[in-house]
Amino acid sequence: MMAGILHTIVFHRALGLVRPKDVDLQHFEITYVQCGDVEIEKKIDDKIEHFISWIEKHPNKKSQICLSFYEVKSKQPSWFTNKTERQYWEQWYVNLSVTQQPKSHSGKTHLSKVVVDSGDIASEERSSRRAALEASLREVLFQIIKFVNEKKDHVPPISEGVIYFPYEITIPRKFQ
C-alpha cells in the first residue's frame, strides 16, 4: 500500500524519459505505476521496510512517512567551508493509522437458537475492511494525480540531463 503511494508520487514528479512499469497491488484490485528504475525501487522498498519495522515495534500507533523533493543549492563560501544546502520545494506527509487484526475465535456462538460461525463473521469483517481500505487507497492515488497535475508552479526549472529531482524519504523523529 505504502509502495503504491510513494511510487505514484515519484513517478508523477519524474522529469525525463522513464520506463513506466505497471504494478498490481497485492490484496487489492489496484494498479499503480513505477518509474522502472531499479535504484528508485530499492530506495523506496528499503524505506518501507524501515517503516514497517517501526510499526511492528509500535503497534496500534499512528505513523507517518515523509517524501520530500529538493534542490541542492550552494551556500556562500566562507573561509573554511564550501557547503551546499537542500531547499525543499515539495513535501508529502503520508499519515497511517495501523491497527492489529483481532484474533479470530474458533468455535461457534449460539444466539437465540441460531448457530453463527464466528469464523464467517470475522471473514466478512475482514472483507469489509479490505473493501473500505481499497476505496480509500484508490481515492488517495487519484488525489495525488490530481494534485501533481494541477500544482506545478512551485516546481523548479529542469536542469539538462536530469531525469529525477533529488528526494528523500524520512520518518519524522516523533515517529522513530
C-alpha positions as CSV (number, residue, x, y, z in Angstrom):
1,M,0.0,0.0,0.0
2,M,2.7,2.5,1.0
3,A,4.7,1.5,-2.1
4,G,1.8,2.4,-4.3
5,I,1.5,5.8,-2.8
6,L,5.3,6.6,-2.8
7,H,5.9,5.3,-6.3
8,T,2.9,7.2,-7.6
9,I,4.3,10.5,-6.3
10,V,7.8,9.8,-7.5
11,F,6.6,8.7,-11.0
12,H,4.5,11.9,-11.4
13,R,7.4,14.1,-10.4
14,A,9.8,12.4,-12.8
15,L,11.2,14.8,-15.4
16,G,12.7,12.9,-18.3
17,L,12.2,9.7,-20.1
18,V,11.2,6.9,-17.7
19,R,10.1,3.4,-18.5
20,P,6.7,3.1,-16.8
21,K,6.2,-0.2,-15.1
22,D,2.7,-1.2,-14.1
23,V,2.5,-2.9,-10.7
24,D,-0.6,-4.7,-9.3
25,L,-1.0,-4.0,-5.6
26,Q,-1.2,-7.2,-3.6
27,H,-4.6,-7.9,-2.0
28,F,-6.3,-5.1,-3.9
29,E,-7.7,-4.5,-7.4
30,I,-5.4,-1.5,-7.9
31,T,-2.6,-1.0,-10.4
32,Y,0.0,1.8,-9.9
33,V,2.9,2.9,-12.0
34,Q,6.6,2.9,-11.0
35,C,9.4,4.6,-12.9
36,G,11.0,1.4,-13.9
37,D,14.3,2.3,-12.3
38,V,15.9,-0.4,-10.1
39,E,17.7,2.2,-7.9
40,I,14.5,4.1,-7.1
41,E,12.6,0.9,-6.4
42,K,15.3,-0.2,-4.0
43,K,15.4,3.1,-2.2
44,I,11.6,3.2,-1.7
45,D,11.5,-0.5,-0.7
46,D,14.3,0.0,1.9
47,K,12.5,2.9,3.5
48,I,9.2,1.0,3.5
49,E,11.0,-1.9,5.3
50,H,12.4,0.5,7.9
51,F,8.9,2.0,8.3
52,I,7.3,-1.4,8.7
53,S,9.9,-2.4,11.4
54,W,9.0,0.8,13.3
55,I,5.3,-0.1,13.0
56,E,5.9,-3.6,14.3
57,K,7.7,-2.3,17.3
58,H,4.9,0.3,18.0
59,P,1.6,-1.5,17.2
60,N,-1.6,0.5,17.2
61,K,0.1,3.9,16.9
62,K,-0.4,6.5,14.3
63,S,2.5,6.7,12.0
64,Q,3.8,9.0,9.3
65,I,6.3,8.9,6.4
66,C,7.5,12.0,4.5
67,L,8.6,12.2,0.9
68,S,10.5,15.4,0.2
69,F,11.7,16.8,-3.1
70,Y,14.5,19.3,-3.0
71,E,17.1,21.3,-4.9
72,V,20.8,21.4,-3.9
73,K,22.0,25.0,-3.6
74,S,25.5,26.2,-2.8
75,K,25.8,28.4,0.2
76,Q,28.0,31.4,0.2
77,P,31.6,30.0,0.6
78,S,33.4,31.1,3.8
79,W,36.9,30.8,4.9
80,F,36.6,27.1,5.9
81,T,33.5,25.8,4.2
82,N,32.1,25.4,0.8
83,K,28.7,24.0,1.8
84,T,25.6,23.1,-0.1
85,E,22.1,23.0,1.4
86,R,18.9,21.4,0.5
87,Q,16.0,23.7,-0.4
88,Y,12.8,21.7,-0.2
89,W,10.1,22.6,-2.7
90,E,7.6,19.9,-2.0
91,Q,6.9,17.6,0.9
92,W,4.3,14.8,1.1
93,Y,3.3,13.6,4.5
94,V,1.6,10.3,4.5
95,N,-0.2,9.5,7.7
96,L,-1.2,6.0,8.6
97,S,-3.2,4.5,11.4
98,V,-2.3,0.8,11.7
99,T,-4.4,-1.5,13.8
100,Q,-3.8,-5.1,14.5
101,Q,-6.4,-7.6,13.5
102,P,-8.4,-9.0,16.4
103,K,-7.6,-12.7,17.0
104,S,-10.2,-14.9,15.4
105,H,-12.1,-17.2,17.7
106,S,-12.6,-20.7,16.8
107,G,-15.8,-22.4,17.5
108,K,-19.4,-21.5,17.2
109,T,-21.6,-19.0,19.0
110,H,-25.2,-19.8,19.8
111,L,-27.6,-16.8,19.7
112,S,-31.3,-17.4,20.1
113,K,-31.2,-20.9,18.6
114,V,-29.3,-19.6,15.5
115,V,-25.8,-21.1,15.0
116,V,-23.4,-18.5,13.8
117,D,-19.9,-19.5,12.8
118,S,-17.6,-16.7,14.3
119,G,-15.1,-17.5,11.5
120,D,-17.7,-16.4,8.9
121,I,-18.3,-13.1,10.8
122,A,-14.5,-12.5,11.0
123,S,-14.1,-13.2,7.3
124,E,-17.0,-10.8,6.4
125,E,-15.5,-8.1,8.6
126,R,-12.0,-8.6,7.0
127,S,-13.6,-8.4,3.6
128,S,-15.5,-5.3,4.5
129,R,-12.4,-3.6,5.9
130,R,-10.4,-4.6,2.8
131,A,-13.0,-3.1,0.5
132,A,-13.0,0.2,2.6
133,L,-9.2,0.3,2.6
134,E,-9.1,-0.3,-1.2
135,A,-11.6,2.5,-1.8
136,S,-9.6,4.8,0.4
137,L,-6.3,4.0,-1.3
138,R,-7.9,4.4,-4.7
139,E,-9.1,7.9,-3.6
140,V,-5.6,8.8,-2.3
141,L,-4.0,7.8,-5.6
142,F,-6.5,9.9,-7.6
143,Q,-5.9,12.9,-5.3
144,I,-2.1,12.5,-5.8
145,I,-2.5,12.5,-9.6
146,K,-4.9,15.5,-9.4
147,F,-2.5,17.5,-7.2
148,V,0.6,16.9,-9.3
149,N,-1.2,17.8,-12.5
150,E,-2.7,21.0,-11.1
151,K,0.1,22.2,-8.9
152,K,3.2,22.8,-10.9
153,D,4.1,26.5,-10.4
154,H,6.4,25.7,-7.4
155,V,8.4,23.0,-9.3
156,P,11.9,24.3,-10.1
157,P,13.3,24.5,-13.6
158,I,14.7,21.4,-15.0
159,S,18.5,21.0,-15.3
160,E,19.7,19.5,-18.5
161,G,20.2,15.7,-18.3
162,V,18.3,15.4,-15.0
163,I,15.6,12.7,-15.0
164,Y,14.5,12.8,-11.3
165,F,14.5,15.6,-8.8
166,P,16.5,14.7,-5.7
167,Y,14.3,13.3,-3.0
168,E,14.4,11.8,0.4
169,I,12.0,9.6,2.4
170,T,12.0,10.1,6.2
171,I,10.1,9.0,9.2
172,P,9.7,12.2,11.3
173,R,11.6,11.9,14.7
174,K,8.4,11.8,16.8
175,F,7.6,8.6,15.0
176,Q,11.0,7.0,15.1
